[in-house]
Amino acid sequence: MRTPDLAAALAEIDVVFNGEASRAEFGCARHCCTAEDAAYLRTPHTRLPAELLNRFLHKSPQRFADHAAAMRRLLPQSAHALADGTLEDAGWMPLGLSRVDWRSWPGPQARAVEAFFGAWWREALGAAEPPYPVRDVFEICCSVLGAAAPLLAVWEAGPEADAHLADCVEWWSDDLLADRWPFTWWRPDGEPHARVELQTWLGEHAPARLRPLGLTDLADRTALLALPYDARWNDPYWSR
């Protein structure tokens, strides 16, 4: 059951990207895109086979004559696939939309992109069993939005959101404690700043939300993220 926010965001994506096409795409077998495949990108209002949609969304930008136009063409179908959980490989490699300057697109299009990823993130946080693990949704949304702060700002306490927080902390804490980047493929230009931002937010907000779940040790360990590196590793926690 989609939230009203996500349903509205998808409807807006459908409207503002309606009729988009990448007219310059003619394919090249050497680049793994046949003329038949490329015809989908040139033709608006046509659904792509699921396998082809997945391939186009994760293909290197250099494989397109106009990568940004191709992403606009694919946006309605790809947004619905993300919301439905039917896009293969989501969370395992960069999404093409994270590699285009979508903020430079016309205002309604840029606002629709931002609204969709914000609504998709909020719906995942509130779902007991979202289509993709929340840690993957976080990485995808961060890569597209270019920052973690907007996602952390709306990660409010709640039964489902706190359970997802516990899972994410389990996955990320070892790397973050050692000042390592915890994500698989998302690497922002300001990686050190983004890492500190995430460490600080988790160290300050996560422990109080983990303890009621019975995760006392994880909460204590996560609290160390708020400390400088040397203080973190000299903390009495490690001598228990």
KADA-V467351 format. One record per backbone hydrogen bond with DSSP energy under -0.5 kcal/mol. CO is the residue of the C=O (numbers start at 1). NH is the residue of the N-H. E is the energy in kcal/mol with one decimal. If there is no record, write none. Layout:
co->[CO	CO]
nh->[NH	NH]
e->[E	E]
This chain:
co->[3	4	5	6	7	8	9	10	11	12	13	15	17	21	22	24	28	28	29	33	34	35	36	37	37	38	38	39	41	42	43	49	50	51	52	53	54	55	55	56	57	60	61	66	67	68	69	70	71	74	75	76	77	78	79	80	81	81	81	86	87	89	89	95	96	97	100	101	102	106	106	107	108	109	110	111	112	113	114	115	116	117	118	119	120	121	122	123	124	127	133	133	134	135	136	137	138	139	140	141	142	142	148	148	149	150	151	152	154	158	159	160	161	162	163	164	165	166	167	168	169	172	173	174	175	176	185	188	189	190	191	192	193	194	195	196	197	198	199	200	201	202	202	205	206	206	207	208	210	210	211	214	215	216	217	218	219	220	221	222	223	224	228	229	230	232	235	236	237]
nh->[7	8	9	10	11	12	13	14	15	16	17	18	20	23	25	26	31	33	32	28	38	39	40	40	41	41	42	43	22	44	46	53	54	55	56	57	58	58	59	59	96	63	64	70	71	72	73	74	75	78	79	80	81	82	83	84	85	86	87	88	90	92	93	98	99	100	102	104	105	109	110	111	112	113	114	115	116	117	118	119	120	121	122	123	124	125	126	127	127	130	136	137	138	139	140	141	142	143	144	145	146	147	151	152	153	154	154	155	156	162	163	164	165	166	167	168	169	170	171	172	173	176	177	178	180	179	187	191	191	194	195	196	197	198	199	200	201	202	203	204	205	206	207	209	209	210	211	212	213	215	214	216	219	220	221	222	223	224	224	225	226	227	232	233	234	235	238	239	240]
e->[-2.5	-2.5	-2.3	-2.5	-2.1	-2.1	-2.2	-2.4	-1.7	-2.8	-1.9	-1.0	-1.7	-0.7	-1.6	-0.6	-1.7	-1.6	-1.7	-3.2	-2.7	-1.5	-0.6	-1.3	-0.6	-0.7	-1.4	-1.1	-3.0	-0.6	-0.5	-2.5	-2.3	-1.9	-2.8	-2.4	-1.0	-0.5	-0.8	-0.6	-3.0	-2.1	-1.8	-2.2	-2.4	-2.1	-2.3	-1.8	-1.0	-2.8	-2.9	-1.9	-2.0	-2.4	-2.4	-2.3	-1.2	-2.2	-0.9	-0.6	-1.0	-2.3	-0.6	-2.3	-2.1	-1.0	-1.7	-1.6	-1.4	-0.9	-2.3	-2.7	-1.7	-2.1	-2.2	-2.5	-2.2	-2.1	-1.9	-2.4	-3.0	-1.8	-2.2	-2.3	-2.2	-2.1	-1.3	-0.6	-1.0	-0.6	-1.0	-2.0	-2.9	-1.6	-2.6	-2.8	-2.8	-2.3	-1.9	-3.0	-2.4	-0.5	-0.9	-2.4	-2.3	-0.6	-0.7	-1.3	-2.1	-3.0	-1.6	-2.4	-1.9	-2.2	-1.8	-2.5	-2.8	-2.2	-1.7	-2.5	-2.8	-2.4	-2.9	-1.1	-3.4	-1.6	-0.7	-0.9	-0.7	-2.5	-2.6	-2.3	-2.4	-2.1	-2.9	-2.9	-2.1	-2.6	-2.8	-1.9	-2.6	-1.9	-0.7	-0.6	-1.3	-1.6	-2.0	-0.5	-1.1	-1.8	-2.3	-0.9	-2.4	-2.6	-2.5	-2.5	-2.0	-0.7	-0.8	-1.8	-1.4	-2.0	-2.5	-1.7	-1.3	-0.7	-1.7	-1.6	-1.3]
